[in-house]
Amino acid sequence: MAKITYIEHNGTEHVIEVANGLTVMEGARDNAVPGIDADCGGACACSTCHAYIHPDWVDRLPAKQAMEEDMLDFAYQTDPARSRLTCQVKVTDALDGLIVQLPEKQI
């Protein structure tokens, strides 16, 4: 299990324990964190779970796959270094302390 901090665009923080095997998106969705819409349910078929990974964590996550890179083209105000689709980030104990910042909106 990992404690993940989700920071809304307005600065509101949500610290949530997310079970291993779930995705960062599922942790937000299952705990009603505003700012993660997850319209496709985690199929990497939309960009409504876009988030910015805190700079301290960017290099600790697995690399983006081609499908995620393609879908990020549709996300709102991406940052090439920090943007991820949270449906593509699986939770493990190694993610304990992860911080994700949510964009102003999802499109």
Buried (B, 14 or more C-beta within 10 A) or exposed (E): BBEBBBBBEEEEEBEBEBEEEBBBBBBBBEBEBEBBBBEBEBEBEBBBBBBBBBEEBBEEBEEBEEEBEEBBEEBEEBBEEBBBBBBBBBBEEEBEBBBBBBBEEBE
